[in-house]
Amino acid sequence: MLVFVSCKHKKHTQTKNSVSNNNNIAPSKIAIVEEKLGVNKQNIEKSKLYSFIADWYGTPYKYGGCDKNGTDCSCFTNILFRNVYNKNTERSSGDIYKTCDKIKKSNLQEGDLVFFVTNGKSVSHVGIYIKDEKFVHASTSKGVMISSLEDAYFKKTYYGSGRLN
């Protein structure tokens, strides 16, 4: 499977949609998150992060987008951090990378950031680490989704990891 991603964007936009009440999350989205993360519905409902992921899962990718009509990776990261962790991030993936504390891939914990160079030049994509080598991100091909750091594409384009203060 080949997934192309790029998210080097600096445009600041307003976000309209944040996290919905768990009762409004489509059962199909909950089922996908259950399967991808190996957790049950109760774990999703109890976890602010998992609920947020289920709510936004499948949101289409839109360069410069910053709501459920379409989002890019850096805005998705910002919205997730604001809603789940009550923190703000920079707007571009490269700027997020510059401002976080760098950590080893082996030290990744839930909520840490993973960065990729998808354009051959500089950090151009960001995702949020969940667990078991899985991370959530807004991909250009499939929108908000859960992927594995073990996928060949992400192994090849992985640049580094970081943690927000």
Backbone as CSV, one residue per row, in Angstrom:
resi,resn,N_x,N_y,N_z,CA_x,CA_y,CA_z,C_x,C_y,C_z
1,MET,0.844,-1.173,0.000,0.000,0.000,0.000,0.885,1.230,0.000
2,LEU,0.614,2.135,-0.869,1.374,3.368,-0.962,0.482,4.537,-0.592
3,VAL,0.934,5.330,0.384,0.157,6.469,0.845,1.025,7.697,0.699
4,PHE,0.621,8.631,-0.127,1.363,9.870,-0.301,0.832,10.914,0.659
5,VAL,1.752,11.579,1.344,1.339,12.600,2.293,2.219,13.821,2.158
6,SER,1.627,14.941,2.354,2.363,16.191,2.374,1.556,17.188,3.166
7,CYS,2.241,17.932,3.997,1.491,18.821,4.860,2.346,20.000,5.274
8,LYS,3.077,20.547,4.368,3.932,21.683,4.674,3.151,22.940,4.367
9,HIS,2.436,23.413,5.346,1.518,24.516,5.120,1.608,25.515,6.245
10,LYS,1.520,26.791,5.938,1.626,27.822,6.954,0.385,28.673,7.099
11,LYS,-0.607,28.469,6.235,-1.819,29.280,6.278,-2.539,29.065,7.610
12,HIS,-2.925,30.154,8.258,-3.685,30.061,9.495,-5.156,30.161,9.165
13,THR,-5.925,29.191,9.650,-7.354,29.194,9.405,-8.093,28.935,10.704
14,GLN,-9.332,29.306,10.732,-10.164,29.062,11.899,-10.688,27.640,11.838
15,THR,-10.798,27.010,12.985,-11.391,25.686,13.036,-12.821,25.803,13.515
16,LYS,-13.707,25.084,12.836,-15.111,25.130,13.200,-15.492,23.932,14.062
17,ASN,-15.059,22.754,13.677,-15.503,21.548,14.351,-14.424,21.010,15.273
18,SER,-14.805,20.666,16.469,-13.855,20.031,17.366,-14.308,18.603,17.592
19,VAL,-14.444,18.201,18.822,-14.841,16.831,19.103,-16.340,16.791,19.411
20,SER,-16.994,15.770,18.917,-18.424,15.623,19.141,-18.675,14.794,20.387
21,ASN,-19.883,14.831,20.849,-20.323,13.949,21.901,-20.196,12.520,21.379
22,ASN,-19.757,11.590,22.241,-19.572,10.202,21.817,-20.818,9.609,21.170
23,ASN,-21.996,10.056,21.585,-23.229,9.519,21.029,-23.405,9.888,19.560
24,ASN,-22.698,10.901,19.078,-22.824,11.341,17.693,-21.802,10.696,16.762
25,ILE,-20.906,9.890,17.298,-19.893,9.242,16.466,-20.530,8.048,15.767
26,ALA,-20.357,7.999,14.461,-20.938,6.903,13.683,-20.401,5.561,14.177
27,PRO,-21.297,4.586,14.366,-20.860,3.250,14.806,-19.785,2.655,13.896
28,SER,-19.852,2.960,12.602,-18.852,2.425,11.676,-17.455,2.969,11.984
29,LYS,-17.385,4.234,12.415,-16.093,4.822,12.774,-15.567,4.208,14.061
30,ILE,-16.449,3.980,15.010,-16.033,3.331,16.260,-15.506,1.935,15.953
31,ALA,-16.179,1.205,15.079,-15.756,-0.148,14.715,-14.370,-0.141,14.063
32,ILE,-14.110,0.847,13.221,-12.798,0.937,12.572,-11.710,1.159,13.617
33,VAL,-11.941,2.092,14.546,-10.946,2.375,15.582,-10.768,1.162,16.488
34,GLU,-11.856,0.470,16.815,-11.753,-0.764,17.604,-10.814,-1.750,16.928
35,GLU,-11.036,-1.952,15.634,-10.236,-2.917,14.883,-8.780,-2.471,14.750
36,LYS,-8.564,-1.220,14.372,-7.206,-0.724,14.132,-6.350,-0.714,15.393
37,LEU,-6.972,-0.392,16.550,-6.203,-0.255,17.790,-6.357,-1.439,18.732
38,GLY,-7.237,-2.358,18.395,-7.434,-3.512,19.255,-8.036,-3.138,20.601
39,VAL,-8.975,-2.204,20.586,-9.650,-1.775,21.816,-11.154,-1.953,21.636
40,ASN,-11.890,-1.948,22.745,-13.342,-2.086,22.636,-14.029,-0.729,22.721
41,LYS,-15.321,-0.729,22.447,-16.105,0.506,22.418,-16.018,1.259,23.742
42,GLN,-16.020,0.544,24.842,-15.945,1.188,26.153,-14.625,1.940,26.322
43,ASN,-13.528,1.361,25.841,-12.228,2.048,25.902,-12.240,3.308,25.054
44,ILE,-12.885,3.243,23.909,-12.980,4.416,23.034,-13.790,5.505,23.735
45,GLU,-14.901,5.124,24.317,-15.762,6.110,24.982,-15.095,6.731,26.207
46,LYS,-14.234,5.982,26.896,-13.558,6.500,28.087,-12.340,7.356,27.752
47,SER,-11.776,7.160,26.575,-10.543,7.858,26.195,-10.865,9.083,25.340
48,LYS,-10.444,10.231,25.790,-10.645,11.461,25.022,-9.933,11.364,23.663
49,LEU,-8.722,10.778,23.666,-7.965,10.628,22.417,-8.681,9.686,21.457
50,TYR,-9.063,8.515,21.917,-9.703,7.541,21.036,-11.043,8.060,20.517
51,SER,-11.797,8.744,21.373,-13.072,9.325,20.931,-12.841,10.369,19.854
52,PHE,-11.815,11.203,20.049,-11.502,12.228,19.063,-11.129,11.578,17.728
53,ILE,-10.290,10.558,17.784,-9.871,9.862,16.562,-11.087,9.273,15.849
54,ALA,-11.957,8.595,16.593,-13.146,7.994,15.984,-14.028,9.062,15.349
55,ASP,-14.174,10.189,16.035,-15.015,11.271,15.534,-14.483,11.848,14.218
56,TRP,-13.180,11.981,14.105,-12.569,12.594,12.922,-12.149,11.576,11.855
57,TYR,-12.208,10.286,12.171,-11.739,9.265,11.235,-12.444,9.405,9.890
58,GLY,-11.655,9.405,8.828,-12.208,9.509,7.478,-12.442,10.925,6.987
59,THR,-12.208,11.929,7.839,-12.331,13.315,7.372,-11.404,13.486,6.172
60,PRO,-11.879,14.021,5.066,-11.028,14.123,3.878,-9.835,15.060,4.076
61,TYR,-8.798,14.799,3.305,-7.627,15.676,3.306,-7.932,16.894,2.444
62,LYS,-7.532,18.049,2.939,-7.625,19.278,2.147,-6.448,20.153,2.539
63,TYR,-5.588,20.443,1.591,-4.427,21.287,1.855,-4.901,22.645,2.363
64,GLY,-4.436,23.028,3.542,-4.851,24.284,4.146,-6.174,24.189,4.884
65,GLY,-6.837,23.031,4.783,-8.117,22.850,5.449,-7.948,22.672,6.946
66,CYS,-9.007,23.045,7.661,-8.889,23.007,9.118,-10.240,22.742,9.778
67,ASP,-11.057,21.891,9.135,-12.324,21.498,9.744,-12.734,20.147,9.165
68,LYS,-13.912,19.678,9.532,-14.336,18.341,9.110,-14.725,18.257,7.636
69,ASN,-14.755,19.378,6.943,-14.943,19.343,5.494,-13.649,18.980,4.798
70,GLY,-12.533,19.122,5.497,-11.219,18.788,4.968,-10.142,19.395,5.837
71,THR,-9.111,18.626,6.103,-8.022,19.101,6.958,-6.696,18.599,6.431
72,ASP,-5.646,19.339,6.724,-4.305,18.836,6.425,-3.698,18.312,7.723
73,CYS,-2.522,17.719,7.635,-1.952,17.027,8.791,-1.617,17.957,9.946
74,SER,-1.104,19.137,9.663,-0.710,20.026,10.758,-1.924,20.623,11.452
75,CYS,-2.965,20.933,10.725,-4.163,21.461,11.372,-4.857,20.356,12.164
76,PHE,-4.914,19.159,11.620,-5.490,18.039,12.372,-4.739,17.854,13.687
77,THR,-3.418,17.933,13.626,-2.595,17.807,14.837,-2.945,18.907,15.825
78,ASN,-3.061,20.132,15.332,-3.390,21.259,16.202,-4.760,21.074,16.856
79,ILE,-5.755,20.686,16.077,-7.103,20.496,16.605,-7.114,19.381,17.649
80,LEU,-6.433,18.268,17.341,-6.381,17.166,18.292,-5.721,17.614,19.594
81,PHE,-4.580,18.276,19.501,-3.874,18.703,20.716,-4.694,19.698,21.528
82,ARG,-5.374,20.591,20.854,-6.188,21.576,21.578,-7.355,20.890,22.296
83,ASN,-8.012,19.951,21.626,-9.187,19.300,22.198,-8.863,18.190,23.194
84,VAL,-7.807,17.447,22.960,-7.482,16.306,23.808,-6.541,16.692,24.945
85,TYR,-5.519,17.501,24.637,-4.478,17.803,25.624,-4.472,19.265,26.079
86,ASN,-5.380,20.061,25.556,-5.460,21.486,25.902,-4.133,22.217,25.636
87,LYS,-3.509,21.884,24.505,-2.257,22.518,24.088,-2.405,22.986,22.652
88,ASN,-1.655,24.014,22.303,-1.628,24.494,20.920,-0.313,24.118,20.270
89,THR,-0.369,23.922,18.972,0.842,23.638,18.210,1.029,24.732,17.162
90,GLU,2.170,24.717,16.541,2.412,25.589,15.396,1.532,25.110,14.242
91,ARG,1.457,25.876,13.182,0.548,25.533,12.088,1.169,24.625,11.027
92,SER,2.476,24.665,10.832,3.078,23.787,9.820,3.816,22.638,10.496
93,SER,3.900,21.513,9.795,4.583,20.348,10.354,6.047,20.657,10.662
94,GLY,6.703,21.418,9.799,8.098,21.792,10.039,8.263,22.651,11.275
95,ASP,7.346,23.597,11.478,7.410,24.451,12.666,7.074,23.672,13.934
96,ILE,6.149,22.725,13.843,5.851,21.882,15.001,7.113,21.108,15.390
97,TYR,7.794,20.558,14.385,9.022,19.797,14.656,10.071,20.670,15.357
98,LYS,10.237,21.881,14.878,11.247,22.780,15.452,10.971,23.102,16.916
99,THR,9.697,23.145,17.313,9.359,23.603,18.668,9.193,22.480,19.691
100,CYS,9.214,21.226,19.275,9.022,20.153,20.254,10.369,19.593,20.715
101,ASP,10.353,18.942,21.869,11.544,18.264,22.378,11.718,16.974,21.594
102,LYS,12.909,16.747,21.059,13.163,15.549,20.256,13.313,14.342,21.184
103,ILE,12.735,13.226,20.775,12.834,11.988,21.540,13.166,10.842,20.595
104,LYS,13.684,9.760,21.161,13.977,8.574,20.368,12.686,7.849,20.014
105,LYS,12.698,7.234,18.855,11.540,6.466,18.409,11.184,5.387,19.436
106,SER,12.189,4.821,20.067,11.966,3.760,21.059,11.301,4.291,22.331
107,ASN,11.276,5.603,22.528,10.671,6.204,23.719,9.293,6.802,23.459
108,LEU,8.713,6.529,22.302,7.405,7.097,21.969,6.336,6.670,22.964
109,GLN,5.512,7.647,23.350,4.363,7.416,24.223,3.134,8.033,23.563
110,GLU,1.959,7.603,24.018,0.715,8.164,23.490,0.766,9.687,23.533
111,GLY,0.424,10.320,22.412,0.397,11.779,22.327,1.686,12.401,21.821
112,ASP,2.727,11.598,21.648,3.952,12.134,21.058,3.738,12.322,19.560
113,LEU,4.644,13.044,18.944,4.521,13.372,17.522,5.541,12.601,16.701
114,VAL,5.139,12.206,15.516,6.045,11.551,14.579,6.089,12.385,13.305
115,PHE,7.298,12.557,12.777,7.513,13.452,11.642,8.122,12.692,10.471
116,PHE,7.766,13.157,9.281,8.186,12.491,8.057,8.646,13.516,7.030
117,VAL,9.573,13.086,6.186,9.992,13.873,5.028,9.433,13.138,3.814
118,THR,8.378,13.711,3.257,7.706,13.061,2.129,8.021,13.731,0.806
119,ASN,8.691,14.878,0.876,9.000,15.614,-0.356,10.491,15.620,-0.667
120,GLY,11.269,14.882,0.116,12.704,14.778,-0.125,13.531,15.941,0.366
121,LYS,12.919,16.944,1.005,13.654,18.141,1.378,13.672,18.382,2.882
122,SER,12.512,18.478,3.488,12.421,18.819,4.904,11.159,18.195,5.497
123,VAL,10.986,18.333,6.804,9.795,17.785,7.450,8.555,18.325,6.742
124,SER,7.718,17.418,6.296,6.541,17.829,5.529,5.270,17.104,5.956
125,HIS,5.374,16.257,6.976,4.194,15.537,7.447,4.339,15.230,8.930
126,VAL,3.207,15.273,9.657,3.200,15.001,11.093,2.002,14.125,11.433
127,GLY,2.208,13.259,12.422,1.138,12.437,12.962,1.270,12.356,14.470
128,ILE,0.259,11.814,15.116,0.247,11.689,16.570,0.324,10.212,16.918
129,TYR,1.334,9.859,17.717,1.535,8.475,18.117,0.423,8.042,19.056
130,ILE,-0.074,6.816,18.847,-1.133,6.275,19.698,-0.559,5.173,20.584
131,LYS,-0.201,4.044,19.979,0.375,2.915,20.707,0.757,1.837,19.700
132,ASP,1.596,0.906,20.147,1.929,-0.276,19.339,2.333,0.066,17.908
133,GLU,3.179,1.090,17.755,3.677,1.524,16.441,2.602,2.172,15.571
134,LYS,1.437,2.475,16.110,0.343,3.091,15.354,0.294,4.586,15.623
135,PHE,-0.089,5.332,14.597,-0.257,6.778,14.730,-1.439,7.225,13.888
136,VAL,-2.001,8.369,14.249,-3.125,8.939,13.511,-2.633,10.182,12.788
137,HIS,-3.136,10.405,11.588,-2.698,11.545,10.779,-3.705,11.794,9.674
138,ALA,-3.541,12.927,9.010,-4.362,13.242,7.842,-3.513,12.986,6.606
139,SER,-3.810,11.905,5.915,-3.050,11.550,4.711,-3.715,12.158,3.480
140,THR,-2.892,12.494,2.500,-3.432,13.116,1.292,-4.338,12.159,0.523
141,SER,-4.106,10.868,0.650,-4.888,9.912,-0.138,-6.158,9.431,0.547
142,LYS,-6.158,9.324,1.890,-7.317,8.752,2.570,-7.844,9.610,3.712
143,GLY,-7.320,10.810,3.872,-7.789,11.671,4.948,-7.317,11.182,6.305
144,VAL,-8.093,11.490,7.347,-7.699,11.113,8.703,-7.791,9.598,8.839
145,MET,-6.674,9.008,9.230,-6.580,7.551,9.301,-5.533,7.134,10.314
146,ILE,-5.532,5.866,10.643,-4.523,5.281,11.519,-3.589,4.464,10.647
147,SER,-2.279,4.690,10.825,-1.269,3.958,10.067,-0.249,3.373,11.035
148,SER,0.636,2.555,10.496,1.687,1.942,11.297,3.051,2.490,10.895
149,LEU,3.876,2.751,11.894,5.259,3.161,11.621,6.035,2.038,10.939
150,GLU,5.498,0.821,10.991,6.148,-0.326,10.368,5.839,-0.453,8.875
151,ASP,4.860,0.312,8.372,4.586,0.305,6.933,5.833,0.769,6.188
152,ALA,6.125,0.132,5.075,7.341,0.439,4.317,7.465,1.928,3.999
153,TYR,6.364,2.536,3.583,6.409,3.959,3.223,6.823,4.809,4.409
154,PHE,6.262,4.546,5.563,6.576,5.359,6.729,7.950,5.032,7.305
155,LYS,8.406,3.803,7.162,9.782,3.473,7.553,10.767,4.283,6.714
156,LYS,10.458,4.384,5.420,11.344,5.079,4.481,11.343,6.590,4.706
157,THR,10.205,7.165,5.057,10.097,8.623,5.150,10.176,9.162,6.580
158,TYR,10.252,8.275,7.588,10.327,8.700,8.986,11.546,9.599,9.195
159,TYR,11.338,10.716,9.888,12.413,11.667,10.125,12.792,11.764,11.607
160,GLY,11.786,11.790,12.471,12.077,11.903,13.894,10.799,11.974,14.704
161,SER,10.982,12.043,16.016,9.854,12.090,16.949,10.048,13.235,17.923
162,GLY,8.937,13.706,18.463,9.030,14.802,19.412,7.878,14.806,20.396
163,ARG,8.071,15.589,21.439,7.070,15.729,22.485,6.869,17.211,22.760
164,LEU,5.608,17.621,22.806,5.306,19.012,23.142,5.486,19.236,24.643
165,ASN,5.935,20.420,24.986,6.082,20.745,26.411,4.738,20.933,27.057
